[in-house]
């Protein structure tokens, strides 16, 4: 059996050979179909695509479309051109064409995440929500020498290799796949923005948008959301975050979110599905951030569900909700809004030193944020439950941990934090025939005045 090093060398040699074939077609001015054929051979021979049946050509971007995409493989549409560069820049008609295909596919819920424009020498990756021209110089990759074959293979593999399962949700993988500059974030927020812009005057959208801004201005100050365009963009990302955490919660309880997203996606956002499987209520509700489902704009839920389902949530890191928030809302935005997160080590130290009898101590965090203290309080109670019946531990978790915040997203994230850290107790209680509805003790309100219902 050849060694790993030998196999790697063989793949590098193959990549060099087949990139040479692609470049020959490009330099000779051959047809787009010829370049496509050489590209397909490169993908198959270098192991990027294992089976030629994974590659489809001349496919419609959506069921009712009269257009045709040059190539489709896994999660990616690929368009081939004889020459991508016109007058020193990428021809804008090419990006418009591919961007249109991607938007059609996303609205149809087809799970397409990426697009590639190429002439065999230049490669430009596109995502829904990508900015228009001019294309930044570092966004387009050029492979103009045959010896760059291994680099092209690595570049394509990184784009196509999105079918991995059981991804461990570390801070790095969460940022790469779900937050930060992830393809999913770009796609989902682009669809949400289109839905918001088209329904700005819809009473459902307008009222919830205003309530969201009013709450943030009370919690963080009058200028916290910025000008109207900046506020809209923040509202859209807050909507994405609450949808994302709702789907993660349900995936954590092994709910078949992909199947449900394909058939009744709104049920994932109004709490019906979570309640059916877990008896949890008041965690996912028709509140400020379910406006998209209420107006029927649910296409983006499918793409989030598919990506969330690829993770092994039994391996979730501490402060999951905070990781997602802090890598979706930029540091500059958080500083402007005056948001600060207590380090987990500090919260853990305070909880363990001050609450030595958590079974008989009620603790409230009056400004709980995404739930750093909530997580430590829940874990402290469970750690002291010993051989207690799960139902009794669950009751302690509901009575002895209380969180309040005026920030509407923080409340959703803190609820998720309470549920994620209580999930084993919740499951055990249900197995012990606990049939009562389970409400997380996290509330939207002003702890200095009165607590307000989280449902609008």
TILOGU-291556 format. One record per residue (C-alpha): residue number from 1; residue in one letter; chain; x, y, z. Coordinates in steps of 0.2 Angstrom, whole numbers, padded with zeros to 4 digits. Layout:
# residues N
    nr   rest   kette      c1      c2      c3
   NUM      a       A       X       Y       Z
...
***
This chain:
# residues 456
    nr   rest   kette      c1      c2      c3
     1      x       A    0000    0000    0000
     2      x       A    0007    0017   -0005
     3      x       A    0012    0029    0010
     4      x       A    0002    0044    0013
     5      x       A    0017    0055    0007
     6      x       A    0017    0045   -0010
     7      x       A   -0001    0047   -0012
     8      x       A    0000    0066   -0009
     9      x       A    0014    0067   -0022
    10      x       A    0004    0057   -0035
    11      x       A   -0011    0069   -0032
    12      x       A    0001    0084   -0034
    13      x       A    0008    0077   -0050
    14      x       A   -0010    0074   -0057
    15      x       A   -0015    0091   -0052
    16      x       A   -0001    0099   -0061
    17      x       A   -0004    0088   -0077
    18      x       A   -0023    0092   -0077
    19      x       A   -0021    0111   -0073
    20      x       A   -0010    0111   -0088
    21      x       A   -0024    0104   -0099
    22      x       A   -0036    0118   -0093
    23      x       A   -0023    0132   -0096
    24      x       A   -0020    0125   -0113
    25      x       A   -0038    0126   -0117
    26      x       A   -0039    0144   -0110
    27      x       A   -0023    0150   -0120
    28      x       A   -0030    0142   -0136
    29      x       A   -0046    0152   -0135
    30      x       A   -0056    0136   -0135
    31      x       A   -0075    0136   -0131
    32      x       A   -0083    0137   -0114
    33      x       A   -0088    0119   -0116
    34      x       A   -0070    0113   -0119
    35      x       A   -0064    0123   -0103
    36      x       A   -0078    0115   -0094
    37      x       A   -0073    0097   -0099
    38      x       A   -0055    0100   -0094
    39      x       A   -0061    0107   -0077
    40      x       A   -0072    0092   -0074
    41      x       A   -0057    0080   -0078
    42      x       A   -0047    0090   -0065
    43      x       A   -0060    0088   -0052
    44      x       A   -0062    0070   -0055
    45      x       A   -0044    0065   -0057
    46      x       A   -0037    0075   -0042
    47      x       A   -0051    0067   -0030
    48      x       A   -0060    0083   -0027
    49      x       A   -0076    0075   -0034
    50      x       A   -0076    0056   -0031
    51      x       A   -0089    0051   -0044
    52      x       A   -0094    0059   -0061
    53      x       A   -0112    0057   -0056
    54      x       A   -0110    0071   -0043
    55      x       A   -0107    0083   -0058
    56      x       A   -0122    0089   -0068
    57      x       A   -0121    0101   -0083
    58      x       A   -0134    0112   -0090
    59      x       A   -0146    0112   -0075
    60      x       A   -0159    0125   -0071
    61      x       A   -0155    0135   -0056
    62      x       A   -0173    0133   -0049
    63      x       A   -0187    0121   -0054
    64      x       A   -0197    0134   -0065
    65      x       A   -0182    0143   -0072
    66      x       A   -0179    0144   -0091
    67      x       A   -0160    0147   -0088
    68      x       A   -0147    0134   -0087
    69      x       A   -0131    0134   -0076
    70      x       A   -0115    0127   -0084
    71      x       A   -0111    0115   -0070
    72      x       A   -0118    0110   -0053
    73      x       A   -0108    0099   -0041
    74      x       A   -0112    0097   -0022
    75      x       A   -0116    0114   -0016
    76      x       A   -0109    0125   -0030
    77      x       A   -0115    0132   -0047
    78      x       A   -0100    0135   -0059
    79      x       A   -0101    0146   -0074
    80      x       A   -0088    0145   -0088
    81      x       A   -0082    0159   -0099
    82      x       A   -0069    0160   -0112
    83      x       A   -0062    0176   -0104
    84      x       A   -0067    0182   -0087
    85      x       A   -0058    0198   -0088
    86      x       A   -0065    0212   -0100
    87      x       A   -0056    0229   -0100
    88      x       A   -0045    0225   -0085
    89      x       A   -0059    0219   -0074
    90      x       A   -0072    0205   -0072
    91      x       A   -0087    0208   -0084
    92      x       A   -0101    0214   -0073
    93      x       A   -0114    0204   -0084
    94      x       A   -0105    0188   -0078
    95      x       A   -0107    0191   -0060
    96      x       A   -0125    0197   -0062
    97      x       A   -0129    0181   -0071
    98      x       A   -0121    0170   -0058
    99      x       A   -0128    0180   -0043
   100      x       A   -0146    0178   -0051
   101      x       A   -0144    0159   -0052
   102      x       A   -0138    0158   -0034
   103      x       A   -0153    0169   -0028
   104      x       A   -0166    0158   -0038
   105      x       A   -0158    0143   -0030
   106      x       A   -0159    0150   -0012
   107      x       A   -0177    0155   -0014
   108      x       A   -0181    0138   -0020
   109      x       A   -0172    0131   -0005
   110      x       A   -0160    0120   -0015
   111      x       A   -0146    0121   -0003
   112      x       A   -0134    0130   -0015
   113      x       A   -0121    0139   -0005
   114      x       A   -0107    0145   -0018
   115      x       A   -0105    0150   -0036
   116      x       A   -0089    0150   -0046
   117      x       A   -0085    0160   -0061
   118      x       A   -0070    0154   -0071
   119      x       A   -0061    0155   -0088
   120      x       A   -0049    0141   -0083
   121      x       A   -0036    0154   -0077
   122      x       A   -0045    0166   -0066
   123      x       A   -0057    0159   -0053
   124      x       A   -0070    0170   -0043
   125      x       A   -0080    0163   -0029
   126      x       A   -0097    0171   -0027
   127      x       A   -0110    0170   -0013
   128      x       A   -0128    0177   -0011
   129      x       A   -0126    0194   -0004
   130      x       A   -0109    0197   -0011
   131      x       A   -0105    0215   -0015
   132      x       A   -0105    0221   -0033
   133      x       A   -0091    0227   -0043
   134      x       A   -0077    0232   -0043
   135      x       A   -0071    0215   -0037
   136      x       A   -0057    0217   -0024
   137      x       A   -0040    0211   -0030
   138      x       A   -0039    0198   -0017
   139      x       A   -0056    0190   -0020
   140      x       A   -0051    0183   -0037
   141      x       A   -0038    0169   -0038
   142      x       A   -0027    0167   -0053
   143      x       A   -0019    0150   -0057
   144      x       A   -0008    0154   -0073
   145      x       A    0006    0141   -0071
   146      x       A    0004    0123   -0073
   147      x       A    0014    0120   -0057
   148      x       A    0000    0129   -0047
   149      x       A   -0011    0113   -0049
   150      x       A   -0010    0108   -0031
   151      x       A   -0015    0126   -0025
   152      x       A   -0030    0125   -0037
   153      x       A   -0035    0108   -0030
   154      x       A   -0034    0115   -0012
   155      x       A   -0044    0130   -0017
   156      x       A   -0058    0120   -0025
   157      x       A   -0058    0107   -0011
   158      x       A   -0061    0120    0002
   159      x       A   -0076    0126   -0008
   160      x       A   -0084    0109   -0012
   161      x       A   -0080    0101    0005
   162      x       A   -0095    0106    0014
   163      x       A   -0104    0089    0016
   164      x       A   -0094    0085    0032
   165      x       A   -0105    0077    0046
   166      x       A   -0102    0077    0064
   167      x       A   -0092    0093    0064
   168      x       A   -0086    0097    0082
   169      x       A   -0093    0115    0086
   170      x       A   -0078    0123    0092
   171      x       A   -0076    0142    0092
   172      x       A   -0066    0141    0076
   173      x       A   -0079    0129    0067
   174      x       A   -0094    0139    0073
   175      x       A   -0086    0155    0066
   176      x       A   -0081    0147    0050
   177      x       A   -0098    0139    0046
   178      x       A   -0111    0149    0055
   179      x       A   -0105    0166    0060
   180      x       A   -0091    0178    0055
   181      x       A   -0089    0179    0037
   182      x       A   -0097    0162    0033
   183      x       A   -0106    0159    0017
   184      x       A   -0121    0154    0027
   185      x       A   -0122    0171    0036
   186      x       A   -0120    0180    0019
   187      x       A   -0134    0169    0011
   188      x       A   -0146    0170    0025
   189      x       A   -0145    0188    0028
   190      x       A   -0146    0193    0010
   191      x       A   -0163    0183    0009
   192      x       A   -0168    0192    0025
   193      x       A   -0164    0209    0018
   194      x       A   -0174    0206    0003
   195      x       A   -0189    0200    0013
   196      x       A   -0187    0215    0024
   197      x       A   -0185    0228    0011
   198      x       A   -0200    0221    0001
   199      x       A   -0211    0221    0017
   200      x       A   -0205    0236    0026
   201      x       A   -0222    0243    0027
   202      x       A   -0231    0227    0031
   203      x       A   -0238    0230    0049
   204      x       A   -0231    0214    0056
   205      x       A   -0213    0219    0050
   206      x       A   -0215    0237    0054
   207      x       A   -0222    0235    0072
   208      x       A   -0209    0222    0077
   209      x       A   -0195    0232    0069
   210      x       A   -0200    0247    0079
   211      x       A   -0202    0238    0095
   212      x       A   -0185    0230    0093
   213      x       A   -0177    0247    0091
   214      x       A   -0187    0255    0105
   215      x       A   -0180    0241    0117
   216      x       A   -0162    0243    0111
   217      x       A   -0163    0262    0114
   218      x       A   -0170    0259    0132
   219      x       A   -0157    0246    0135
   220      x       A   -0142    0254    0127
   221      x       A   -0145    0272    0123
   222      x       A   -0154    0283    0110
   223      x       A   -0140    0282    0097
   224      x       A   -0136    0263    0099
   225      x       A   -0143    0257    0083
   226      x       A   -0136    0271    0072
   227      x       A   -0144    0278    0056
   228      x       A   -0159    0269    0048
   229      x       A   -0149    0258    0036
   230      x       A   -0137    0253    0049
   231      x       A   -0151    0249    0061
   232      x       A   -0159    0238    0047
   233      x       A   -0143    0228    0045
   234      x       A   -0142    0226    0064
   235      x       A   -0160    0220    0064
   236      x       A   -0157    0208    0050
   237      x       A   -0142    0200    0059
   238      x       A   -0152    0199    0076
   239      x       A   -0165    0190    0066
   240      x       A   -0153    0178    0059
   241      x       A   -0145    0175    0076
   242      x       A   -0161    0171    0085
   243      x       A   -0166    0159    0070
   244      x       A   -0149    0151    0071
   245      x       A   -0150    0148    0090
   246      x       A   -0167    0141    0088
   247      x       A   -0162    0128    0076
   248      x       A   -0147    0123    0086
   249      x       A   -0158    0121    0101
   250      x       A   -0169    0109    0092
   251      x       A   -0155    0100    0084
   252      x       A   -0147    0097    0101
   253      x       A   -0163    0088    0106
   254      x       A   -0161    0077    0090
   255      x       A   -0176    0085    0082
   256      x       A   -0176    0082    0062
   257      x       A   -0174    0100    0058
   258      x       A   -0169    0097    0040
   259      x       A   -0185    0087    0036
   260      x       A   -0196    0100    0045
   261      x       A   -0188    0115    0037
   262      x       A   -0192    0107    0020
   263      x       A   -0210    0104    0024
   264      x       A   -0216    0116    0038
   265      x       A   -0202    0128    0042
   266      x       A   -0212    0140    0052
   267      x       A   -0215    0127    0065
   268      x       A   -0197    0128    0069
   269      x       A   -0198    0147    0073
   270      x       A   -0215    0148    0083
   271      x       A   -0211    0135    0096
   272      x       A   -0223    0121    0091
   273      x       A   -0209    0109    0086
   274      x       A   -0199    0112    0101
   275      x       A   -0214    0110    0113
   276      x       A   -0219    0094    0104
   277      x       A   -0203    0086    0107
   278      x       A   -0197    0093    0124
   279      x       A   -0212    0101    0133
   280      x       A   -0202    0117    0133
   281      x       A   -0212    0133    0131
   282      x       A   -0207    0151    0130
   283      x       A   -0190    0147    0123
   284      x       A   -0195    0150    0104
   285      x       A   -0210    0161    0102
   286      x       A   -0218    0172    0089
   287      x       A   -0209    0187    0096
   288      x       A   -0199    0201    0087
   289      x       A   -0188    0190    0077
   290      x       A   -0201    0178    0069
   291      x       A   -0207    0191    0057
   292      x       A   -0200    0182    0042
   293      x       A   -0210    0166    0045
   294      x       A   -0226    0176    0048
   295      x       A   -0224    0184    0031
   296      x       A   -0220    0168    0022
   297      x       A   -0201    0172    0019
   298      x       A   -0194    0155    0026
   299      x       A   -0182    0151    0012
   300      x       A   -0167    0155    0022
   301      x       A   -0172    0143    0036
   302      x       A   -0168    0128    0025
   303      x       A   -0150    0133    0022
   304      x       A   -0147    0136    0041
   305      x       A   -0155    0119    0045
   306      x       A   -0144    0110    0033
   307      x       A   -0128    0118    0040
   308      x       A   -0134    0116    0058
   309      x       A   -0138    0098    0056
   310      x       A   -0119    0094    0051
   311      x       A   -0113    0098    0068
   312      x       A   -0112    0086    0083
   313      x       A   -0120    0097    0096
   314      x       A   -0116    0084    0110
   315      x       A   -0099    0092    0109
   316      x       A   -0104    0110    0111
   317      x       A   -0092    0122    0119
   318      x       A   -0096    0133    0134
   319      x       A   -0103    0150    0130
   320      x       A   -0110    0144    0114
   321      x       A   -0123    0158    0112
   322      x       A   -0110    0171    0116
   323      x       A   -0097    0164    0103
   324      x       A   -0111    0166    0090
   325      x       A   -0116    0183    0095
   326      x       A   -0098    0190    0097
   327      x       A   -0093    0183    0080
   328      x       A   -0108    0190    0071
   329      x       A   -0110    0207    0078
   330      x       A   -0093    0216    0076
   331      x       A   -0082    0222    0090
   332      x       A   -0084    0240    0084
   333      x       A   -0103    0238    0084
   334      x       A   -0103    0230    0102
   335      x       A   -0092    0244    0108
   336      x       A   -0103    0257    0101
   337      x       A   -0118    0250    0109
   338      x       A   -0109    0248    0126
   339      x       A   -0110    0229    0127
   340      x       A   -0098    0220    0138
   341      x       A   -0097    0202    0142
   342      x       A   -0091    0195    0158
   343      x       A   -0077    0182    0156
   344      x       A   -0083    0165    0160
   345      x       A   -0069    0161    0172
   346      x       A   -0074    0176    0183
   347      x       A   -0093    0172    0182
   348      x       A   -0088    0154    0187
   349      x       A   -0077    0159    0202
   350      x       A   -0091    0171    0208
   351      x       A   -0104    0158    0207
   352      x       A   -0094    0144    0216
   353      x       A   -0087    0156    0230
   354      x       A   -0104    0164    0234
   355      x       A   -0117    0151    0231
   356      x       A   -0111    0136    0241
   357      x       A   -0128    0128    0243
   358      x       A   -0136    0131    0226
   359      x       A   -0150    0119    0230
   360      x       A   -0157    0131    0242
   361      x       A   -0151    0147    0235
   362      x       A   -0161    0158    0223
   363      x       A   -0149    0168    0212
   364      x       A   -0154    0182    0200
   365      x       A   -0144    0190    0186
   366      x       A   -0153    0207    0183
   367      x       A   -0143    0210    0167
   368      x       A   -0140    0193    0161
   369      x       A   -0134    0196    0143
   370      x       A   -0132    0180    0133
   371      x       A   -0131    0170    0149
   372      x       A   -0113    0168    0156
   373      x       A   -0119    0168    0174
   374      x       A   -0134    0158    0169
   375      x       A   -0123    0145    0162
   376      x       A   -0113    0144    0178
   377      x       A   -0128    0144    0190
   378      x       A   -0136    0130    0180
   379      x       A   -0120    0120    0180
   380      x       A   -0118    0123    0199
   381      x       A   -0135    0117    0203
   382      x       A   -0133    0101    0193
   383      x       A   -0116    0098    0200
   384      x       A   -0124    0098    0218
   385      x       A   -0139    0087    0213
   386      x       A   -0130    0071    0217
   387      x       A   -0143    0057    0217
   388      x       A   -0158    0069    0216
   389      x       A   -0173    0064    0205
   390      x       A   -0172    0073    0188
   391      x       A   -0189    0081    0191
   392      x       A   -0183    0088    0207
   393      x       A   -0167    0095    0199
   394      x       A   -0177    0102    0185
   395      x       A   -0188    0111    0198
   396      x       A   -0173    0119    0206
   397      x       A   -0166    0125    0189
   398      x       A   -0183    0133    0186
   399      x       A   -0184    0141    0204
   400      x       A   -0167    0145    0209
   401      x       A   -0160    0153    0193
   402      x       A   -0167    0169    0186
   403      x       A   -0161    0180    0172
   404      x       A   -0168    0197    0166
   405      x       A   -0162    0208    0152
   406      x       A   -0169    0223    0142
   407      x       A   -0159    0217    0126
   408      x       A   -0171    0206    0116
   409      x       A   -0157    0196    0108
   410      x       A   -0149    0194    0124
   411      x       A   -0164    0186    0132
   412      x       A   -0166    0174    0117
   413      x       A   -0148    0169    0119
   414      x       A   -0149    0167    0138
   415      x       A   -0165    0156    0136
   416      x       A   -0155    0145    0124
   417      x       A   -0140    0145    0137
   418      x       A   -0152    0139    0151
   419      x       A   -0159    0125    0140
   420      x       A   -0143    0119    0133
   421      x       A   -0135    0117    0150
   422      x       A   -0151    0109    0157
   423      x       A   -0155    0098    0142
   424      x       A   -0149    0081    0151
   425      x       A   -0160    0085    0166
   426      x       A   -0175    0090    0154
   427      x       A   -0173    0073    0144
   428      x       A   -0171    0063    0160
   429      x       A   -0187    0071    0168
   430      x       A   -0197    0068    0152
   431      x       A   -0192    0050    0153
   432      x       A   -0198    0049    0171
   433      x       A   -0215    0054    0164
   434      x       A   -0214    0073    0168
   435      x       A   -0228    0080    0157
   436      x       A   -0229    0098    0163
   437      x       A   -0223    0112    0152
   438      x       A   -0206    0118    0155
   439      x       A   -0202    0137    0155
   440      x       A   -0185    0144    0156
   441      x       A   -0184    0157    0170
   442      x       A   -0177    0171    0159
   443      x       A   -0187    0187    0156
   444      x       A   -0187    0202    0145
   445      x       A   -0188    0217    0156
   446      x       A   -0180    0231    0166
   447      x       A   -0174    0223    0182
   448      x       A   -0175    0241    0190
   449      x       A   -0193    0243    0186
   450      x       A   -0205    0229    0180
   451      x       A   -0203    0213    0170
   452      x       A   -0211    0213    0153
   453      x       A   -0218    0198    0143
   454      x       A   -0206    0192    0130
   455      x       A   -0221    0189    0117
   456      x       A   -0226    0203    0106
***
